[in-house]
Amino acid sequence: MNIKHRFISLFLRQKSKQECHSILSKWSTYYTGLSESNKKSFMVRTLLFLHTTDFDSKEGFELTLEMKLVICSAFVQITFGLQQDVLNIFNEVFVTPTSYSYAGRDVFYDGDVNPFTQRVNLSWPAVEKGFIITDDGLNIAIHEFGHCLIIENSKRSYLARTFNESDLNTWKALAIKKIPLVKAGDYKIFREYGGTNLMELFSITLETFFEWPHEFYSYSPTFYRMTAKVLQQDPRNSKNPRKLKNG
């Protein structure tokens, strides 16, 4: 745990930490695999994200603390190896009880990032499924927070970027070559929707990276290692993912 998070931890109630630990232990296989010291760090970052994010829900739908912490944990999981621990633009999360659509559209969504309202929208059943089923390469909360990070990274000053610019550019160069393969269904580790554009491929890469790390590495070690370098973590090393593996 770094100095900032140690300091924050001093001001968090023990009851809040215990509740958070209990909920994360129930829902997050990433959390349960961590070492005890990394669990403490993850827990502090989760509570920090909770307290810096405005949660809201559709009228009549009860959004519980447990639901909020599950959603928060998705962001913390992605950023556990990075310095960025909160969102500055998309710091409002709206949760719906079902899939939803926008006025005038026939398409239904389980999640989206709206740049106009600067809000992350998530369907709770889809979030829940993403954490209950951990081996299908689908996690809507991770997917949408991946979009948030890319957008916020592009709007930050060079010295305050979320990702190392050189690493991200190298990742993009590899990813661009894969888009037509993914779109054609010839890059089997990713679902075809990843072939839509770089933004979607990034988020789908994150889902695969965390749900199938060993399979992803076996399928494409170079692309896996570059993803690990961008995120500064390797989930194959479950106790200490921030320790990058050489192979």
N, C-alpha and C positions, 0 to 999 in steps of 0.2 A: 504494500500500500504506500503510495507516495505521500509527501508531506501535506499536500492539499486535502487528500481524502482522510488522512489521520486527524487533521484539524476538524473537518466536518463531522467525523465519527464522534468526536467529543460532545457534540451538541445534539446527537440523535438519542432519543430515549431508548433504553434497553428493551422496553416492551415493543417498540417499533421494529427494532432489530430482530427480536425473537419472532414476531409475526411474519416479517419478511423472510427470515430463514425457513420458517415452517412452510410458507407458500411456495417459495422457490424450490424447496426440497420435494414438494409434491408435483410441481409442474415442469421443472427445467432439468433435463438430463445433462445439459451442459454444466449447470451449477453443481449438481450432485457429483459430477466427476472431478471437480476442482479440489485442490489441496485445501486444508483448513485456512491457511493464510490468504489464498486466492478467493475463497468463499467470503471472507470478511471484506475484501476489497470489492468484490462483485456486489455484495449486499449494500455497501455504502453508496456505490455508484447507482444502484437501483433506486434507493431512497432519495438520492440527490435528483435523479431524473424525475421521479414522482413529484417532488416539491417544486420543480422548475417547469412543470408542464401543466397546462390547464386541460382537465378532462371534462367532457360533457357527453350527454347521451340523449337519444330521442325521448320525448316526453312519455312517461309511463314505463320506461325501461330502467330498472335499477342497475346502476353501474357500481359494483362493489369494489372494495379495496383490493380484494383478491384478483379481480379482473384487471384492475389498473396495474398491479405489480407484475402480472403475467405479461402485459403489453410492454411495460417498462423494461422487463428482462430481455426482450428481443433486441431493443436498442443497445443495451449494455453488452449483450453477447457479441454484437457486431463490432462495437468500439472498445472492447476490453483491452486490446493491445495499443489503442490510440490515445492521444492526449485529449481529444474532444470527448466530453462526457455529458453534454447537454445539447439541445437544439436551440438555435438562436432565432431562426425564422419560423420553422414549423413547430412551434411549442404549444400548439393546441391539437388535442386528439379527440375526435368525435366518434362515438361507438354506437352502432345500430344493432337491433335485435335480429335483423335478417339482412339478406342482400338488398341492395338499394339501387335506384336509378336516378338520373337527373331529368328534370322537366324537358320534354320534347325528344327524349332518347328512349329507344326500346332496349338498350343494353343494361344489364344488371351487373353491379360490381360487388365484390367482397372487400375491396379496399382501393383507395386511390390517394394521391397527394395532390391537393388542389393549390396551384400557385397563386390563384386570385384571392382565395380566402386565407391562404397560408395555413391550411389545416390538413391534418392527416385523418382520413376517414377509414374506419375499419368495421367490418361486420363481426360481431363477437363469435357466432358459430364457426366462422372461418378461422379466426384466431385460435379458438379452442381446439379445433381439429388439427391445426398446425403443431400444437404442443402435445396433443394426445397421440397422434400418429407421427412418429419421428423418423420414419424410414421411407418416405415417399417423395422427398425432395421438394416439399411444399410447406411454406410457412409464410402466411400473408403479412404478418407483422414484420418479420425480417425483410421481406420483399419491399414493403412500402418505406420502411426506414432506410433501406438501401438507396431508394430514390432521393429521400431527404438529404442524405449525406452527400450525394453527388451534386445536387443543386446548391446546397450550402457551401460546399467546397469551391464551386465555381464563383461564388460571390464574395469569398473571403480574400483578404489581402494575401500576397504571395507568402509572406512570413507566417501567416496564421492559417495556412491551408490544413484541412483535415488530413489529407494524404500527401506523402512525399511526391512532388510533381514529376520527378524523373521516373519513379516506380509506377505511378498511375499512367504515364504516357507509354511506358513499355507494356503495361497491361493492355492498354487500348490498342496498341499496334498488333498484339497477339489476337485480341478479341475481334478486331475488324476482319481478320482472315477467317474467323470461325463463323461469323454471322450467316453467310450463305449456306454453309454446311449444316448449321443448326436449323435454319429455315427449311431446308430440304429434308430434315429428319435424318441426316447422315452423321450427326455428331451425337451419338446415342446417350451420352451422360446428361445432356440438357434436354428439356422439353422444347418443342418447336417454337413456342411463343418467344423464346430467347432470341430468335432470329429477326424479331421486329426491328430492333435498333440497339445501339450500345447501352442506352439507359436500361432497357429491359434485360439485356444480357447480363449486365452487372448485377442486377437484383436476383436473377435466376441463378447466377454463379454463386452468390452468397447462400442461397437456399441449399444448393447442392454441396457447397463447401462445408456447411455445418451439419447437414444430415447424412451425407455420404463421403466423409473426408478420405477414407481409405480407398473407396471405389474410385473417387475422383482422381486421387493421386495415381492409382494404377492405370487409369484410362488415359490421363494426360499429365504426366509429372511436371512438365515445364510450365503449363498453364496453372496448375495447382500451386506450384512454388511461387509463381509471380503473384497469385491472389493472396497467398500467405504473406508475402513481402509487403503488399499494399496495406493489408489489414494488421500487419505486425503481430500475427499470431498463427498458430498451427493447431487446430482442434484434434489432430491425431495424438498430440501430447496432452491428454485430457486433464491431468493434474495441474500442469503449468503451461497452458497454450501459448503464453507470451514468450516462451522459449522456442525459437524456431529450429526445426530439424534441418540437417544438411541434406538428407535424402528422403 
